[in-house]
Amino acid sequence: MKYEEAIKQLEEIVSKMENGTYSVDELAEQLKKAQQLITMCRDKLTKTDEEIKKILNDNE
């Protein structure tokens, strides 16, 4: 999954939470999904940051 897709899914989850769309059971399930998406996004950002730093260091 691409970073942008994960962010879009997170935004949809947050919007539905704010609107009270989810039942209690759905809310717990969506929170777990959001946690997984956040972890994935954080990992992608960390990896990208490391790659950029490596490229910049290699060019010095």
PDB file as gemmi writes it, atoms N, CA and C in Angstrom:
CRYST1    1.000    1.000    1.000  90.00  90.00  90.00 P 1                      
ATOM      1  N   MET A   1       0.840  -1.177   0.000  1.00  0.00           N  
ATOM      2  CA  MET A   1       0.000   0.000   0.000  1.00  0.00           C  
ATOM      3  C   MET A   1       0.887   1.242   0.000  1.00  0.00           C  
ATOM      4  N   LYS A   2       0.501   2.221  -0.783  1.00  0.00           N  
ATOM      5  CA  LYS A   2       1.249   3.468  -0.841  1.00  0.00           C  
ATOM      6  C   LYS A   2       0.901   4.349   0.352  1.00  0.00           C  
ATOM      7  N   TYR A   3       1.833   5.215   0.681  1.00  0.00           N  
ATOM      8  CA  TYR A   3       1.668   6.129   1.810  1.00  0.00           C  
ATOM      9  C   TYR A   3       0.391   6.959   1.651  1.00  0.00           C  
ATOM     10  N   GLU A   4       0.170   7.476   0.459  1.00  0.00           N  
ATOM     11  CA  GLU A   4      -0.993   8.327   0.214  1.00  0.00           C  
ATOM     12  C   GLU A   4      -2.301   7.567   0.438  1.00  0.00           C  
ATOM     13  N   GLU A   5      -2.330   6.308   0.047  1.00  0.00           N  
ATOM     14  CA  GLU A   5      -3.528   5.485   0.248  1.00  0.00           C  
ATOM     15  C   GLU A   5      -3.789   5.263   1.736  1.00  0.00           C  
ATOM     16  N   ALA A   6      -2.727   5.024   2.480  1.00  0.00           N  
ATOM     17  CA  ALA A   6      -2.863   4.808   3.921  1.00  0.00           C  
ATOM     18  C   ALA A   6      -3.381   6.074   4.602  1.00  0.00           C  
ATOM     19  N   ILE A   7      -2.860   7.219   4.207  1.00  0.00           N  
ATOM     20  CA  ILE A   7      -3.313   8.490   4.780  1.00  0.00           C  
ATOM     21  C   ILE A   7      -4.786   8.714   4.456  1.00  0.00           C  
ATOM     22  N   LYS A   8      -5.177   8.410   3.247  1.00  0.00           N  
ATOM     23  CA  LYS A   8      -6.578   8.573   2.848  1.00  0.00           C  
ATOM     24  C   LYS A   8      -7.481   7.685   3.708  1.00  0.00           C  
ATOM     25  N   GLN A   9      -7.075   6.447   3.931  1.00  0.00           N  
ATOM     26  CA  GLN A   9      -7.861   5.539   4.765  1.00  0.00           C  
ATOM     27  C   GLN A   9      -7.938   6.059   6.205  1.00  0.00           C  
ATOM     28  N   LEU A  10      -6.827   6.571   6.715  1.00  0.00           N  
ATOM     29  CA  LEU A  10      -6.823   7.139   8.063  1.00  0.00           C  
ATOM     30  C   LEU A  10      -7.774   8.328   8.161  1.00  0.00           C  
ATOM     31  N   GLU A  11      -7.754   9.172   7.150  1.00  0.00           N  
ATOM     32  CA  GLU A  11      -8.649  10.335   7.145  1.00  0.00           C  
ATOM     33  C   GLU A  11     -10.110   9.900   7.141  1.00  0.00           C  
ATOM     34  N   GLU A  12     -10.421   8.850   6.379  1.00  0.00           N  
ATOM     35  CA  GLU A  12     -11.790   8.340   6.332  1.00  0.00           C  
ATOM     36  C   GLU A  12     -12.211   7.780   7.689  1.00  0.00           C  
ATOM     37  N   ILE A  13     -11.316   7.054   8.331  1.00  0.00           N  
ATOM     38  CA  ILE A  13     -11.611   6.486   9.652  1.00  0.00           C  
ATOM     39  C   ILE A  13     -11.875   7.609  10.647  1.00  0.00           C  
ATOM     40  N   VAL A  14     -11.009   8.624  10.655  1.00  0.00           N  
ATOM     41  CA  VAL A  14     -11.165   9.740  11.590  1.00  0.00           C  
ATOM     42  C   VAL A  14     -12.480  10.473  11.334  1.00  0.00           C  
ATOM     43  N   SER A  15     -12.784  10.706  10.076  1.00  0.00           N  
ATOM     44  CA  SER A  15     -14.022  11.401   9.731  1.00  0.00           C  
ATOM     45  C   SER A  15     -15.245  10.635  10.235  1.00  0.00           C  
ATOM     46  N   LYS A  16     -15.247   9.320  10.024  1.00  0.00           N  
ATOM     47  CA  LYS A  16     -16.375   8.503  10.463  1.00  0.00           C  
ATOM     48  C   LYS A  16     -16.452   8.443  11.990  1.00  0.00           C  
ATOM     49  N   MET A  17     -15.304   8.461  12.664  1.00  0.00           N  
ATOM     50  CA  MET A  17     -15.297   8.484  14.130  1.00  0.00           C  
ATOM     51  C   MET A  17     -15.902   9.786  14.628  1.00  0.00           C  
ATOM     52  N   GLU A  18     -15.493  10.887  14.003  1.00  0.00           N  
ATOM     53  CA  GLU A  18     -15.997  12.192  14.419  1.00  0.00           C  
ATOM     54  C   GLU A  18     -17.503  12.320  14.191  1.00  0.00           C  
ATOM     55  N   ASN A  19     -17.996  11.666  13.154  1.00  0.00           N  
ATOM     56  CA  ASN A  19     -19.425  11.726  12.829  1.00  0.00           C  
ATOM     57  C   ASN A  19     -20.248  10.713  13.614  1.00  0.00           C  
ATOM     58  N   GLY A  20     -19.573   9.838  14.369  1.00  0.00           N  
ATOM     59  CA  GLY A  20     -20.295   8.821  15.131  1.00  0.00           C  
ATOM     60  C   GLY A  20     -20.887   7.729  14.262  1.00  0.00           C  
ATOM     61  N   THR A  21     -20.264   7.460  13.138  1.00  0.00           N  
ATOM     62  CA  THR A  21     -20.759   6.469  12.182  1.00  0.00           C  
ATOM     63  C   THR A  21     -20.587   5.046  12.686  1.00  0.00           C  
ATOM     64  N   TYR A  22     -19.518   4.795  13.425  1.00  0.00           N  
ATOM     65  CA  TYR A  22     -19.194   3.439  13.848  1.00  0.00           C  
ATOM     66  C   TYR A  22     -19.943   3.042  15.118  1.00  0.00           C  
ATOM     67  N   SER A  23     -20.334   1.773  15.151  1.00  0.00           N  
ATOM     68  CA  SER A  23     -20.851   1.204  16.395  1.00  0.00           C  
ATOM     69  C   SER A  23     -19.657   0.929  17.308  1.00  0.00           C  
ATOM     70  N   VAL A  24     -19.902   0.549  18.543  1.00  0.00           N  
ATOM     71  CA  VAL A  24     -18.818   0.275  19.483  1.00  0.00           C  
ATOM     72  C   VAL A  24     -17.926  -0.838  18.947  1.00  0.00           C  
ATOM     73  N   ASP A  25     -18.517  -1.890  18.402  1.00  0.00           N  
ATOM     74  CA  ASP A  25     -17.727  -2.997  17.861  1.00  0.00           C  
ATOM     75  C   ASP A  25     -16.908  -2.556  16.652  1.00  0.00           C  
ATOM     76  N   GLU A  26     -17.520  -1.778  15.794  1.00  0.00           N  
ATOM     77  CA  GLU A  26     -16.800  -1.286  14.611  1.00  0.00           C  
ATOM     78  C   GLU A  26     -15.685  -0.322  15.019  1.00  0.00           C  
ATOM     79  N   LEU A  27     -15.943   0.459  16.030  1.00  0.00           N  
ATOM     80  CA  LEU A  27     -14.957   1.429  16.484  1.00  0.00           C  
ATOM     81  C   LEU A  27     -13.666   0.739  16.923  1.00  0.00           C  
ATOM     82  N   ALA A  28     -13.797  -0.318  17.698  1.00  0.00           N  
ATOM     83  CA  ALA A  28     -12.619  -1.061  18.151  1.00  0.00           C  
ATOM     84  C   ALA A  28     -11.853  -1.631  16.959  1.00  0.00           C  
ATOM     85  N   GLU A  29     -12.584  -2.173  16.001  1.00  0.00           N  
ATOM     86  CA  GLU A  29     -11.951  -2.751  14.806  1.00  0.00           C  
ATOM     87  C   GLU A  29     -11.240  -1.666  13.995  1.00  0.00           C  
ATOM     88  N   GLN A  30     -11.883  -0.515  13.831  1.00  0.00           N  
ATOM     89  CA  GLN A  30     -11.297   0.565  13.050  1.00  0.00           C  
ATOM     90  C   GLN A  30     -10.095   1.185  13.755  1.00  0.00           C  
ATOM     91  N   LEU A  31     -10.125   1.232  15.075  1.00  0.00           N  
ATOM     92  CA  LEU A  31      -8.968   1.732  15.818  1.00  0.00           C  
ATOM     93  C   LEU A  31      -7.750   0.830  15.609  1.00  0.00           C  
ATOM     94  N   LYS A  32      -7.983  -0.472  15.583  1.00  0.00           N  
ATOM     95  CA  LYS A  32      -6.877  -1.409  15.314  1.00  0.00           C  
ATOM     96  C   LYS A  32      -6.325  -1.186  13.912  1.00  0.00           C  
ATOM     97  N   LYS A  33      -7.230  -1.011  12.949  1.00  0.00           N  
ATOM     98  CA  LYS A  33      -6.804  -0.770  11.568  1.00  0.00           C  
ATOM     99  C   LYS A  33      -6.021   0.538  11.480  1.00  0.00           C  
ATOM    100  N   ALA A  34      -6.510   1.574  12.163  1.00  0.00           N  
ATOM    101  CA  ALA A  34      -5.822   2.869  12.154  1.00  0.00           C  
ATOM    102  C   ALA A  34      -4.425   2.742  12.753  1.00  0.00           C  
ATOM    103  N   GLN A  35      -4.314   1.974  13.825  1.00  0.00           N  
ATOM    104  CA  GLN A  35      -3.006   1.778  14.456  1.00  0.00           C  
ATOM    105  C   GLN A  35      -2.035   1.114  13.481  1.00  0.00           C  
ATOM    106  N   GLN A  36      -2.506   0.127  12.730  1.00  0.00           N  
ATOM    107  CA  GLN A  36      -1.663  -0.548  11.746  1.00  0.00           C  
ATOM    108  C   GLN A  36      -1.255   0.422  10.637  1.00  0.00           C  
ATOM    109  N   LEU A  37      -2.195   1.246  10.187  1.00  0.00           N  
ATOM    110  CA  LEU A  37      -1.890   2.214   9.130  1.00  0.00           C  
ATOM    111  C   LEU A  37      -0.880   3.249   9.614  1.00  0.00           C  
ATOM    112  N   ILE A  38      -1.029   3.707  10.848  1.00  0.00           N  
ATOM    113  CA  ILE A  38      -0.089   4.681  11.409  1.00  0.00           C  
ATOM    114  C   ILE A  38       1.309   4.083  11.497  1.00  0.00           C  
ATOM    115  N   THR A  39       1.401   2.850  11.939  1.00  0.00           N  
ATOM    116  CA  THR A  39       2.701   2.169  12.024  1.00  0.00           C  
ATOM    117  C   THR A  39       3.331   2.056  10.647  1.00  0.00           C  
ATOM    118  N   MET A  40       2.531   1.682   9.658  1.00  0.00           N  
ATOM    119  CA  MET A  40       3.036   1.555   8.293  1.00  0.00           C  
ATOM    120  C   MET A  40       3.529   2.902   7.775  1.00  0.00           C  
ATOM    121  N   CYS A  41       2.758   3.960   8.003  1.00  0.00           N  
ATOM    122  CA  CYS A  41       3.152   5.292   7.544  1.00  0.00           C  
ATOM    123  C   CYS A  41       4.442   5.752   8.225  1.00  0.00           C  
ATOM    124  N   ARG A  42       4.540   5.536   9.527  1.00  0.00           N  
ATOM    125  CA  ARG A  42       5.735   5.914  10.264  1.00  0.00           C  
ATOM    126  C   ARG A  42       6.951   5.173   9.706  1.00  0.00           C  
ATOM    127  N   ASP A  43       6.793   3.875   9.442  1.00  0.00           N  
ATOM    128  CA  ASP A  43       7.899   3.085   8.903  1.00  0.00           C  
ATOM    129  C   ASP A  43       8.333   3.601   7.532  1.00  0.00           C  
ATOM    130  N   LYS A  44       7.355   3.925   6.683  1.00  0.00           N  
ATOM    131  CA  LYS A  44       7.682   4.437   5.349  1.00  0.00           C  
ATOM    132  C   LYS A  44       8.403   5.774   5.439  1.00  0.00           C  
ATOM    133  N   LEU A  45       7.936   6.647   6.334  1.00  0.00           N  
ATOM    134  CA  LEU A  45       8.586   7.944   6.489  1.00  0.00           C  
ATOM    135  C   LEU A  45      10.008   7.794   7.021  1.00  0.00           C  
ATOM    136  N   THR A  46      10.191   6.910   7.975  1.00  0.00           N  
ATOM    137  CA  THR A  46      11.521   6.665   8.531  1.00  0.00           C  
ATOM    138  C   THR A  46      12.461   6.120   7.462  1.00  0.00           C  
ATOM    139  N   LYS A  47      11.979   5.171   6.696  1.00  0.00           N  
ATOM    140  CA  LYS A  47      12.804   4.576   5.637  1.00  0.00           C  
ATOM    141  C   LYS A  47      13.165   5.616   4.579  1.00  0.00           C  
ATOM    142  N   THR A  48      12.194   6.423   4.196  1.00  0.00           N  
ATOM    143  CA  THR A  48      12.444   7.456   3.199  1.00  0.00           C  
ATOM    144  C   THR A  48      13.444   8.481   3.724  1.00  0.00           C  
ATOM    145  N   ASP A  49      13.305   8.867   4.979  1.00  0.00           N  
ATOM    146  CA  ASP A  49      14.231   9.810   5.590  1.00  0.00           C  
ATOM    147  C   ASP A  49      15.653   9.251   5.576  1.00  0.00           C  
ATOM    148  N   GLU A  50      15.800   7.987   5.923  1.00  0.00           N  
ATOM    149  CA  GLU A  50      17.119   7.353   5.925  1.00  0.00           C  
ATOM    150  C   GLU A  50      17.716   7.314   4.524  1.00  0.00           C  
ATOM    151  N   GLU A  51      16.878   7.015   3.534  1.00  0.00           N  
ATOM    152  CA  GLU A  51      17.361   6.964   2.153  1.00  0.00           C  
ATOM    153  C   GLU A  51      17.817   8.344   1.681  1.00  0.00           C  
ATOM    154  N   ILE A  52      17.047   9.377   2.033  1.00  0.00           N  
ATOM    155  CA  ILE A  52      17.413  10.737   1.638  1.00  0.00           C  
ATOM    156  C   ILE A  52      18.722  11.140   2.302  1.00  0.00           C  
ATOM    157  N   LYS A  53      18.876  10.855   3.594  1.00  0.00           N  
ATOM    158  CA  LYS A  53      20.117  11.188   4.281  1.00  0.00           C  
ATOM    159  C   LYS A  53      21.307  10.467   3.651  1.00  0.00           C  
ATOM    160  N   LYS A  54      21.107   9.219   3.267  1.00  0.00           N  
ATOM    161  CA  LYS A  54      22.194   8.455   2.639  1.00  0.00           C  
ATOM    162  C   LYS A  54      22.577   9.071   1.311  1.00  0.00           C  
ATOM    163  N   ILE A  55      21.590   9.437   0.526  1.00  0.00           N  
ATOM    164  CA  ILE A  55      21.866  10.055  -0.775  1.00  0.00           C  
ATOM    165  C   ILE A  55      22.612  11.372  -0.588  1.00  0.00           C  
ATOM    166  N   LEU A  56      22.165  12.187   0.359  1.00  0.00           N  
ATOM    167  CA  LEU A  56      22.818  13.455   0.607  1.00  0.00           C  
ATOM    168  C   LEU A  56      24.240  13.269   1.107  1.00  0.00           C  
ATOM    169  N   ASN A  57      24.472  12.286   1.950  1.00  0.00           N  
ATOM    170  CA  ASN A  57      25.821  12.011   2.458  1.00  0.00           C  
ATOM    171  C   ASN A  57      26.729  11.483   1.365  1.00  0.00           C  
ATOM    172  N   ASP A  58      26.175  10.686   0.453  1.00  0.00           N  
ATOM    173  CA  ASP A  58      26.970  10.133  -0.643  1.00  0.00           C  
ATOM    174  C   ASP A  58      27.419  11.240  -1.617  1.00  0.00           C  
ATOM    175  N   ASN A  59      26.648  12.301  -1.679  1.00  0.00           N  
ATOM    176  CA  ASN A  59      26.964  13.404  -2.621  1.00  0.00           C  
ATOM    177  C   ASN A  59      27.931  14.417  -2.032  1.00  0.00           C  
ATOM    178  N   GLU A  60      28.283  14.265  -0.775  1.00  0.00           N  
ATOM    179  CA  GLU A  60      29.213  15.222  -0.162  1.00  0.00           C  
ATOM    180  C   GLU A  60      30.640  14.870  -0.433  1.00  0.00           C  
TER     181      GLU A  60                                                      
END                                                                             
